[in-house]
Amino acid sequence: MNKRPLILVVEQNLHNLEILNFHLKTLDFSCICTKQGMKALNLAQVHKPDLILLDIMLPDMSSLEVISYLRQNPETGKIPIIAITAVTSLEERDLIFLTGADDCVIKPYNLNELEIVIRRYLNHW
């Protein structure tokens, strides 16, 4: 029996966080959730999720810093990170990728399209 993939959801908006958590669980993913970057770093270190969904706007620290710290840590450096952002400028999206995000989804997003992106990185499930 395979374990369910674990996704760390980092989203500053509580409503969006609850929707994502509910939707991912209906897709048979396990989730851990937080609204803060520092807590996300700790949760990633402790739980080593299979994938991280990371809102670019966080209340306590820059999401680019979160990505950078995750990439520098040997225990979290290979975890796929999908940035979720309302930013539409190419320059800012390029910065997200240059910092180390694997993919970027633009808000507002379609949950079915988000599922396709997630499964691309969790293709062995």
Backbone as a chain_set.jsonl record, in Angstrom:
{"seq": "MNKRPLILVVEQNLHNLEILNFHLKTLDFSCICTKQGMKALNLAQVHKPDLILLDIMLPDMSSLEVISYLRQNPETGKIPIIAITAVTSLEERDLIFLTGADDCVIKPYNLNELEIVIRRYLNHW", "coords": {"N": [[0.842, -1.185, 0.0], [0.672, 2.129, -0.98], [1.803, 5.185, 0.433], [-0.095, 8.169, 0.88], [0.571, 11.067, -1.079], [2.216, 13.822, 0.439], [1.438, 17.157, 0.823], [2.616, 20.357, 1.402], [0.929, 23.187, 2.134], [1.121, 26.565, 1.736], [-0.332, 29.412, 2.377], [-1.451, 32.671, 2.592], [-4.055, 33.672, 2.78], [-6.812, 32.783, 4.572], [-9.294, 31.721, 3.698], [-8.684, 30.847, 1.053], [-6.745, 28.985, 1.748], [-8.245, 27.081, 3.166], [-9.966, 26.171, 1.117], [-8.107, 25.085, -0.72], [-6.947, 23.067, 0.898], [-9.205, 21.408, 1.391], [-9.873, 20.659, -1.271], [-7.523, 19.327, -2.134], [-7.476, 17.182, -0.383], [-9.756, 15.808, -1.243], [-8.73, 14.812, -3.553], [-7.183, 12.82, -2.677], [-4.764, 13.475, -1.455], [-2.513, 14.038, 1.242], [-2.369, 16.744, 3.538], [-0.545, 19.446, 4.986], [-0.825, 22.552, 6.517], [-0.143, 26.077, 6.509], [-0.044, 29.599, 7.262], [2.182, 31.114, 7.294], [5.571, 31.991, 6.471], [7.895, 31.346, 8.054], [6.963, 29.262, 9.643], [6.378, 27.48, 7.621], [8.942, 26.804, 6.716], [9.869, 25.379, 8.933], [7.957, 23.271, 9.042], [8.457, 22.027, 6.58], [11.048, 21.078, 6.987], [10.665, 19.263, 9.113], [8.583, 17.479, 8.245], [9.121, 16.853, 5.586], [7.696, 17.177, 2.96], [6.139, 15.937, -0.093], [5.665, 17.792, -1.991], [5.442, 21.357, -2.332], [3.107, 23.92, -2.106], [3.204, 27.258, -2.563], [2.232, 30.353, -1.597], [2.965, 33.517, -2.896], [2.703, 35.922, -1.562], [3.249, 36.488, 1.654], [2.682, 37.008, 5.192], [4.784, 37.232, 7.07], [7.392, 36.957, 6.077], [9.425, 37.209, 3.094], [8.368, 35.317, 0.336], [10.189, 34.591, -1.557], [12.492, 34.442, -0.053], [11.792, 32.225, 1.491], [11.742, 30.224, -0.482], [14.446, 30.308, -1.238], [15.773, 29.565, 1.195], [14.721, 26.965, 1.492], [15.806, 25.723, -0.772], [18.543, 25.859, -0.227], [18.885, 24.133, 1.887], [19.936, 20.874, 2.438], [18.104, 18.868, 3.11], [15.632, 19.715, 2.235], [15.978, 20.701, -0.247], [15.385, 19.47, -2.71], [12.666, 19.252, -2.908], [9.777, 19.677, -4.832], [8.579, 22.911, -5.666], [5.754, 24.794, -6.066], [4.911, 27.889, -6.96], [2.377, 30.164, -6.047], [0.712, 32.846, -7.295], [-0.464, 36.235, -7.669], [0.842, 37.88, -9.245], [1.572, 39.143, -12.404], [3.514, 40.113, -14.075], [6.184, 39.501, -16.313], [8.825, 39.845, -15.483], [8.735, 39.636, -12.687], [7.746, 37.032, -12.406], [9.85, 35.659, -13.611], [11.82, 36.122, -11.679], [10.795, 34.597, -9.57], [11.172, 32.02, -10.609], [13.973, 32.061, -10.98], [14.806, 32.179, -8.351], [14.246, 29.655, -7.505], [11.814, 28.255, -7.651], [9.84, 25.598, -8.962], [7.63, 25.687, -10.564], [4.911, 27.851, -11.544], [1.81, 29.166, -10.696], [-0.854, 31.159, -11.651], [-2.975, 33.343, -9.865], [-6.383, 34.324, -10.297], [-6.836, 30.839, -10.08], [-7.781, 27.794, -11.742], [-9.044, 24.99, -10.139], [-8.899, 22.43, -11.261], [-6.913, 22.73, -13.201], [-4.784, 23.351, -11.535], [-4.526, 20.9, -10.262], [-3.523, 19.339, -12.38], [-0.982, 20.473, -12.724], [0.143, 19.891, -10.202], [0.11, 17.06, -10.254], [1.936, 16.633, -12.255], [4.358, 16.916, -10.972], [4.168, 15.01, -9.066], [4.216, 12.544, -10.307], [4.614, 9.832, -9.87], [2.583, 8.9, -8.351]], "CA": [[0.0, 0.0, 0.0], [1.449, 3.357, -1.072], [1.348, 6.304, 1.259], [-0.623, 9.292, 0.118], [1.527, 12.167, -1.172], [2.048, 14.898, 1.415], [1.621, 18.493, 0.252], [2.65, 21.493, 2.323], [0.22, 24.322, 1.542], [1.471, 27.813, 2.412], [-1.25, 30.389, 1.78], [-1.75, 33.696, 3.598], [-5.493, 33.906, 2.864], [-7.419, 31.631, 5.24], [-10.33, 31.144, 2.831], [-7.986, 30.1, -0.002], [-6.081, 27.857, 2.405], [-9.269, 26.068, 3.451], [-10.414, 25.602, -0.158], [-7.027, 24.223, -1.215], [-6.849, 21.908, 1.781], [-10.353, 20.548, 1.11], [-9.763, 20.115, -2.632], [-6.412, 18.369, -2.198], [-7.884, 15.965, 0.336], [-10.681, 15.055, -2.105], [-7.89, 14.163, -4.567], [-6.45, 11.79, -1.939], [-3.471, 13.948, -0.974], [-2.435, 14.491, 2.634], [-1.952, 18.149, 3.561], [-0.25, 20.236, 6.17], [-1.091, 23.92, 6.077], [0.256, 27.216, 7.324], [-0.173, 30.915, 6.644], [3.414, 31.864, 7.535], [6.801, 31.482, 5.881], [8.783, 30.711, 9.042], [6.367, 27.971, 10.005], [6.537, 26.62, 6.446], [10.315, 26.284, 6.735], [9.917, 24.366, 9.985], [7.15, 22.121, 8.632], [9.159, 21.339, 5.492], [12.189, 20.392, 7.603], [10.186, 18.167, 9.965], [7.715, 16.517, 7.56], [9.651, 16.56, 4.258], [6.565, 16.913, 2.062], [6.445, 15.545, -1.468], [5.49, 18.975, -2.822], [5.058, 22.561, -1.587], [2.365, 24.984, -2.778], [3.664, 28.426, -1.812], [1.719, 31.68, -1.935], [4.082, 34.458, -2.962], [2.483, 36.998, -0.596], [3.135, 35.974, 3.018], [2.697, 38.116, 6.14], [5.928, 37.335, 7.98], [8.672, 37.023, 5.371], [9.323, 37.101, 1.648], [8.297, 33.948, -0.18], [11.449, 34.323, -2.251], [13.398, 33.976, 1.001], [11.374, 30.864, 1.835], [12.243, 29.357, -1.555], [15.904, 30.28, -1.135], [16.141, 28.74, 2.356], [14.39, 25.568, 1.193], [16.758, 25.219, -1.766], [19.88, 25.759, 0.375], [18.896, 23.064, 2.88], [20.017, 19.576, 1.763], [16.942, 18.026, 3.406], [14.44, 20.229, 1.559], [16.402, 21.306, -1.504], [14.855, 18.8, -3.906], [11.2, 19.211, -2.873], [9.194, 20.579, -5.833], [7.86, 24.08, -5.148], [4.878, 25.476, -7.014], [4.553, 29.215, -6.458], [1.028, 30.623, -6.386], [0.874, 34.288, -7.261], [-1.322, 37.119, -8.453], [1.78, 38.662, -10.05], [1.485, 38.767, -13.807], [4.622, 40.637, -14.875], [7.183, 38.491, -16.661], [10.028, 40.058, -14.684], [8.529, 39.083, -11.346], [7.667, 35.571, -12.529], [11.221, 35.19, -13.848], [12.498, 36.141, -10.383], [10.3, 33.431, -8.828], [11.871, 30.845, -11.145], [15.41, 32.189, -10.704], [15.013, 31.904, -6.931], [14.238, 28.205, -7.326], [10.51, 27.594, -7.787], [9.768, 24.685, -10.099], [6.506, 26.062, -11.413], [4.196, 29.034, -11.067], [0.392, 29.185, -11.049], [-1.349, 32.524, -11.489], [-4.316, 33.535, -9.295], [-7.164, 33.195, -9.798], [-6.545, 29.616, -10.826], [-8.795, 26.751, -11.811], [-8.569, 23.875, -9.312], [-8.549, 21.295, -12.121], [-5.613, 23.036, -13.798], [-3.802, 23.209, -10.462], [-4.319, 19.46, -10.084], [-2.648, 18.873, -13.459], [0.381, 20.92, -12.398], [0.593, 19.112, -9.042], [0.372, 15.673, -10.664], [3.154, 16.64, -13.067], [5.495, 16.76, -10.058], [3.937, 13.807, -8.256], [3.81, 11.605, -11.346], [4.738, 8.435, -9.465], [1.405, 8.511, -7.566]], "C": [[0.886, 1.247, 0.0], [0.891, 4.403, -0.124], [0.832, 7.413, 0.349], [0.429, 10.389, 0.064], [1.182, 13.268, -0.173], [2.38, 16.23, 0.759], [1.587, 19.517, 1.376], [2.023, 22.678, 1.591], [0.531, 25.557, 2.382], [0.69, 28.919, 1.708], [-1.674, 31.383, 2.852], [-3.238, 33.933, 3.787], [-6.182, 32.657, 3.412], [-8.475, 30.951, 4.374], [-9.697, 30.3, 1.722], [-7.312, 28.855, 0.563], [-7.077, 26.729, 2.665], [-9.772, 25.4, 2.175], [-9.361, 24.648, -0.71], [-6.922, 22.943, -0.398], [-7.976, 20.916, 1.485], [-10.204, 19.873, -0.252], [-8.662, 19.06, -2.723], [-6.755, 17.076, -1.473], [-8.88, 15.148, -0.48], [-9.926, 14.336, -3.221], [-6.985, 13.099, -3.959], [-4.998, 12.178, -1.63], [-3.589, 14.229, 0.521], [-1.904, 15.918, 2.612], [-1.539, 18.586, 4.957], [-0.286, 21.687, 5.7], [-0.548, 24.945, 7.061], [0.041, 28.495, 6.527], [1.147, 31.683, 6.686], [4.649, 31.169, 6.962], [7.711, 30.772, 6.863], [8.257, 29.344, 9.447], [6.499, 26.988, 8.845], [7.931, 26.006, 6.405], [10.447, 25.166, 7.759], [9.158, 23.111, 9.577], [7.827, 21.33, 7.517], [10.32, 20.518, 6.036], [11.729, 19.144, 8.36], [9.48, 17.081, 9.154], [8.218, 16.086, 6.186], [8.538, 16.205, 3.264], [7.037, 16.531, 0.659], [6.361, 16.729, -2.416], [5.069, 20.135, -1.923], [4.304, 23.5, -2.525], [2.598, 26.242, -1.959], [3.091, 29.719, -2.37], [2.892, 32.658, -1.912], [3.92, 35.609, -1.972], [2.253, 36.399, 0.79], [3.293, 37.118, 4.012], [4.011, 38.298, 6.895], [7.289, 37.405, 7.309], [8.428, 36.878, 3.876], [9.273, 35.633, 1.23], [9.553, 33.589, -0.962], [12.516, 33.871, -1.26], [13.073, 32.54, 1.398], [11.923, 29.892, 0.793], [13.754, 29.203, -1.438], [16.373, 29.403, 0.025], [15.871, 27.264, 2.091], [15.414, 24.965, 0.238], [18.158, 25.023, -1.174], [19.999, 24.61, 1.365], [18.923, 21.712, 2.165], [18.785, 18.693, 1.991], [15.674, 18.477, 2.678], [14.736, 20.726, 0.142], [15.81, 20.715, -2.761], [13.324, 18.725, -3.933], [10.655, 20.162, -3.947], [8.381, 21.695, -5.166], [7.052, 24.693, -6.282], [4.461, 26.793, -6.37], [3.146, 29.561, -6.94], [1.026, 32.133, -6.213], [-0.193, 35.014, -8.064], [-0.471, 37.985, -9.379], [1.701, 38.196, -11.499], [2.642, 39.295, -14.646], [5.659, 39.543, -15.106], [8.435, 38.619, -15.808], [9.887, 39.424, -13.297], [8.395, 37.565, -11.381], [9.045, 34.978, -12.795], [11.997, 35.122, -12.54], [12.071, 34.947, -9.525], [11.028, 32.172, -9.293], [13.367, 30.893, -10.845], [15.734, 31.892, -9.247], [14.946, 30.411, -6.642], [12.894, 27.52, -7.378], [10.523, 26.722, -9.036], [8.671, 25.074, -11.081], [5.801, 27.248, -10.777], [2.766, 28.979, -11.59], [-0.14, 30.574, -10.704], [-2.767, 32.509, -10.917], [-5.104, 34.49, -10.177], [-6.917, 31.98, -10.682], [-7.742, 28.674, -10.776], [-8.258, 25.546, -11.046], [-8.194, 22.653, -10.148], [-7.195, 21.503, -12.791], [-4.506, 22.921, -12.756], [-3.503, 21.734, -10.218], [-3.371, 18.905, -11.146], [-1.202, 19.244, -13.166], [0.941, 20.101, -11.231], [0.969, 17.701, -9.467], [1.599, 15.565, -11.565], [4.383, 16.391, -12.185], [5.356, 15.543, -9.15], [3.542, 12.657, -9.18], [3.941, 10.144, -10.95], [3.589, 8.006, -8.559], [0.224, 8.342, -8.473]], "O": [[1.745, 1.406, 0.868], [-0.317, 4.496, 0.093], [1.269, 7.565, -0.792], [1.116, 10.626, 1.057], [0.014, 13.6, 0.033], [3.466, 16.409, 0.209], [0.664, 19.545, 2.189], [2.526, 23.116, 0.556], [0.245, 25.597, 3.579], [1.014, 29.308, 0.586], [-2.195, 30.992, 3.897], [-3.651, 34.359, 4.866], [-6.139, 31.597, 2.787], [-8.536, 29.722, 4.329], [-10.122, 29.17, 1.48], [-7.31, 27.799, -0.07], [-6.781, 25.561, 2.413], [-9.981, 24.187, 2.156], [-9.682, 23.532, -1.121], [-6.82, 21.853, -0.96], [-7.727, 19.719, 1.343], [-10.387, 18.662, -0.374], [-8.862, 18.01, -3.333], [-6.363, 15.994, -1.91], [-8.857, 13.919, -0.421], [-10.427, 13.358, -3.775], [-6.125, 12.542, -4.641], [-4.119, 11.32, -1.554], [-4.654, 14.616, 1.001], [-1.082, 16.264, 1.764], [-2.104, 18.155, 5.963], [0.177, 22.001, 4.604], [-0.5, 24.717, 8.27], [-0.044, 28.483, 5.299], [1.224, 32.796, 6.165], [4.758, 29.943, 6.966], [8.247, 29.708, 6.551], [9.02, 28.387, 9.577], [6.709, 25.795, 9.064], [8.084, 24.825, 6.095], [11.06, 24.133, 7.488], [9.662, 22.001, 9.748], [7.778, 20.1, 7.51], [10.549, 19.392, 5.596], [12.349, 18.087, 8.248], [9.744, 15.894, 9.349], [7.785, 15.055, 5.671], [8.455, 15.072, 2.791], [8.184, 16.775, 0.284], [6.914, 16.689, -3.515], [4.426, 19.935, -0.893], [4.794, 23.838, -3.603], [2.231, 26.293, -0.785], [3.426, 30.129, -3.481], [3.717, 32.619, -0.999], [4.917, 36.216, -1.579], [1.18, 35.864, 1.066], [3.969, 38.102, 3.711], [4.322, 39.411, 7.319], [8.251, 37.871, 7.921], [7.346, 36.472, 3.451], [10.049, 34.812, 1.72], [9.938, 32.422, -1.024], [13.346, 33.021, -1.58], [13.977, 31.732, 1.616], [12.5, 28.861, 1.141], [14.279, 28.093, -1.529], [17.277, 28.585, -0.147], [16.692, 26.41, 2.424], [15.839, 23.824, 0.42], [18.878, 24.112, -1.583], [21.108, 24.158, 1.652], [18.03, 21.424, 1.367], [18.462, 17.857, 1.147], [14.739, 17.69, 2.526], [13.822, 21.127, -0.579], [15.739, 21.394, -3.786], [12.749, 18.191, -4.882], [11.031, 21.334, -3.972], [7.609, 21.457, -4.237], [7.596, 25.062, -7.322], [3.751, 26.809, -5.365], [2.778, 29.289, -8.082], [1.301, 32.644, -5.128], [-0.751, 34.47, -9.018], [-1.003, 38.734, -10.199], [1.757, 36.998, -11.78], [2.742, 38.954, -15.825], [5.969, 38.761, -14.207], [9.044, 37.612, -15.447], [10.802, 38.763, -12.805], [8.881, 36.881, -10.48], [9.376, 33.915, -12.269], [12.748, 34.174, -12.312], [12.897, 34.353, -8.833], [11.45, 31.355, -8.475], [13.961, 29.873, -10.494], [16.822, 31.405, -8.942], [15.515, 29.942, -5.656], [12.823, 26.309, -7.17], [11.141, 27.07, -10.042], [8.777, 24.819, -12.28], [6.059, 27.602, -9.626], [2.539, 28.771, -12.782], [0.093, 31.092, -9.612], [-3.64, 31.783, -11.393], [-4.512, 35.4, -10.757], [-6.804, 32.104, -11.901], [-8.591, 28.756, -9.887], [-7.127, 25.124, -11.283], [-7.275, 21.918, -9.789], [-6.417, 20.559, -12.931], [-3.412, 22.446, -13.061], [-2.351, 21.362, -9.992], [-2.508, 18.085, -10.835], [-0.3, 18.426, -13.34], [2.093, 19.667, -11.276], [2.026, 17.197, -9.087], [2.23, 14.51, -11.626], [5.332, 15.731, -12.607], [6.33, 15.105, -8.537], [2.635, 11.887, -8.864], [3.412, 9.282, -11.652], [3.593, 6.886, -8.047], [-0.869, 8.016, -8.01]]}, "num_chains": 1, "name": "protein.A"}
